Amino acid sequence: MAAILNGGPGSGGSARRRMHQAYRPMSQINVTPMVDVMLVLLVIFMVTAPLLTVGVPVDLPETEAQLLTEPDEPLVITVDAEGRIFLQETGIPLANLVPRLEAITRNKADTRIFIRGDRTITYGRIMEVMGLVNAAGFTKVALIAEMPKTPATTGSR
């Protein structure tokens, strides 16, 4: 028995041509894997973004004041439910608050300082901190509150 290995006379060229056409490079880009990766990254960022809030956890009171938009990040002083004071996220005694603020701001009186106070803390403790900061010469001191979750009624007729 004899076998013809090249496919017979006249068939060698067509087999080679089909093989050449089968391995042509594809000129289109498959974007499906890229879209899948982007969607996974989007979900990851959506889940982790709320967890990246900085600061000491406090239960802020709610108010309907307008939101402040500041280009620079302000200093934040927090008074938690036990009355402890934090500058940014670092606990600090009340006596060391003003010297630390002056060192951080380099005695710039126009530095924006926000005070966050837990809703269960007495108003006097927050005013004590605010008065101390104001007496040190800082003029841009503001209180932070949360926006209400439901729209409040402004009046009834």
Contacts in CASP RR format, 6 or more apart in sequence:
PFRMAT RR
TARGET T0000
AUTHOR 0000-0000-0000
METHOD contacts of the structure
MODEL  1
MAAILNGGPGSGGSARRRMHQAYRPMSQINVTPMVDVMLVLLVIFMVTAP
LLTVGVPVDLPETEAQLLTEPDEPLVITVDAEGRIFLQETGIPLANLVPR
LEAITRNKADTRIFIRGDRTITYGRIMEVMGLVNAAGFTKVALIAEMPKT
PATTGSR
6 12 0 8 1.000
7 15 0 8 1.000
54 88 0 8 1.000
54 89 0 8 1.000
55 76 0 8 1.000
55 78 0 8 1.000
55 86 0 8 1.000
55 88 0 8 1.000
55 89 0 8 1.000
56 78 0 8 1.000
56 80 0 8 1.000
56 86 0 8 1.000
56 89 0 8 1.000
56 116 0 8 1.000
57 80 0 8 1.000
58 78 0 8 1.000
58 79 0 8 1.000
58 80 0 8 1.000
58 81 0 8 1.000
58 116 0 8 1.000
58 117 0 8 1.000
58 118 0 8 1.000
58 119 0 8 1.000
59 81 0 8 1.000
59 118 0 8 1.000
59 119 0 8 1.000
59 120 0 8 1.000
60 116 0 8 1.000
60 117 0 8 1.000
60 118 0 8 1.000
60 119 0 8 1.000
60 144 0 8 1.000
60 145 0 8 1.000
60 146 0 8 1.000
61 117 0 8 1.000
61 119 0 8 1.000
61 145 0 8 1.000
61 146 0 8 1.000
62 145 0 8 1.000
62 146 0 8 1.000
62 147 0 8 1.000
62 148 0 8 1.000
62 149 0 8 1.000
63 145 0 8 1.000
63 146 0 8 1.000
63 147 0 8 1.000
63 148 0 8 1.000
64 147 0 8 1.000
64 148 0 8 1.000
64 152 0 8 1.000
65 145 0 8 1.000
67 147 0 8 1.000
68 142 0 8 1.000
70 112 0 8 1.000
72 112 0 8 1.000
74 111 0 8 1.000
74 112 0 8 1.000
74 113 0 8 1.000
74 114 0 8 1.000
75 87 0 8 1.000
75 88 0 8 1.000
75 101 0 8 1.000
75 104 0 8 1.000
75 105 0 8 1.000
75 111 0 8 1.000
75 112 0 8 1.000
75 113 0 8 1.000
75 114 0 8 1.000
76 87 0 8 1.000
76 88 0 8 1.000
76 113 0 8 1.000
76 114 0 8 1.000
76 115 0 8 1.000
76 116 0 8 1.000
76 144 0 8 1.000
77 85 0 8 1.000
77 86 0 8 1.000
77 87 0 8 1.000
77 97 0 8 1.000
77 113 0 8 1.000
77 114 0 8 1.000
77 115 0 8 1.000
77 116 0 8 1.000
77 129 0 8 1.000
77 133 0 8 1.000
78 85 0 8 1.000
78 86 0 8 1.000
78 115 0 8 1.000
78 116 0 8 1.000
78 117 0 8 1.000
79 85 0 8 1.000
79 86 0 8 1.000
79 115 0 8 1.000
79 116 0 8 1.000
79 117 0 8 1.000
79 118 0 8 1.000
79 121 0 8 1.000
79 125 0 8 1.000
79 126 0 8 1.000
79 129 0 8 1.000
80 86 0 8 1.000
80 117 0 8 1.000
80 118 0 8 1.000
80 121 0 8 1.000
81 118 0 8 1.000
81 120 0 8 1.000
81 121 0 8 1.000
83 118 0 8 1.000
83 121 0 8 1.000
83 125 0 8 1.000
84 91 0 8 1.000
85 91 0 8 1.000
85 92 0 8 1.000
85 93 0 8 1.000
85 94 0 8 1.000
85 97 0 8 1.000
85 129 0 8 1.000
86 92 0 8 1.000
87 97 0 8 1.000
87 100 0 8 1.000
87 101 0 8 1.000
87 104 0 8 1.000
92 100 0 8 1.000
94 128 0 8 1.000
94 129 0 8 1.000
94 132 0 8 1.000
97 129 0 8 1.000
97 132 0 8 1.000
97 133 0 8 1.000
98 132 0 8 1.000
98 133 0 8 1.000
98 136 0 8 1.000
101 113 0 8 1.000
101 133 0 8 1.000
101 136 0 8 1.000
101 138 0 8 1.000
102 136 0 8 1.000
105 111 0 8 1.000
105 138 0 8 1.000
109 137 0 8 1.000
109 138 0 8 1.000
109 139 0 8 1.000
110 139 0 8 1.000
110 140 0 8 1.000
111 138 0 8 1.000
111 140 0 8 1.000
112 140 0 8 1.000
112 142 0 8 1.000
113 133 0 8 1.000
113 138 0 8 1.000
113 140 0 8 1.000
113 141 0 8 1.000
113 142 0 8 1.000
114 141 0 8 1.000
114 142 0 8 1.000
114 143 0 8 1.000
114 144 0 8 1.000
115 126 0 8 1.000
115 129 0 8 1.000
115 130 0 8 1.000
115 133 0 8 1.000
115 141 0 8 1.000
115 142 0 8 1.000
115 143 0 8 1.000
115 144 0 8 1.000
116 143 0 8 1.000
116 144 0 8 1.000
117 126 0 8 1.000
117 143 0 8 1.000
117 144 0 8 1.000
126 143 0 8 1.000
130 141 0 8 1.000
130 143 0 8 1.000
131 141 0 8 1.000
133 141 0 8 1.000
134 141 0 8 1.000
END
